[in-house]
């Protein structure tokens, strides 16, 4: 799955946020309600592959340090949480 495909779904569903976490499928916030997509759960490597190309070096360091990062991409507010958790468990 490509990040562009996921973002396309966010726009189609008129979502405001996208939550990407290892161990879960992508989750879209629509009208304040979090809705899981029908995609399979993402591995830590999947999450890194999807997100790291969009992040600056500083954002990558913050994500790796805090295991959480909020950022915007284009016109979509994107929230990423818990990405690195399963890698270290």
QUIMO-V29467 format. One record per pair of residues at least 24 apart in sequence whose ideal C-beta (glycine too) atoms are under 7 Angstrom apart, sorted by sequence separation. I is the first residue (numbers start at 0). J is the second residue. D is the distance in whole Angstrom. If there is no record, write none. Layout:
{{I J D} {I J D}}
This chain:
{{21 46 5} {19 46 6} {8 36 6} {50 79 6} {19 49 6} {19 50 6} {46 82 5} {0 38 6} {43 82 7} {43 83 6} {43 85 5} {43 86 4} {2 49 5} {2 53 7} {17 75 6} {16 76 5} {17 77 5} {18 78 5} {19 79 5} {20 80 5} {21 81 6} {15 76 6} {16 77 7} {17 78 7} {20 81 4} {21 82 6} {16 78 5} {18 80 6} {20 82 6} {19 82 7} {21 84 6} {22 85 5} {21 85 5} {9 75 6} {6 75 6}}
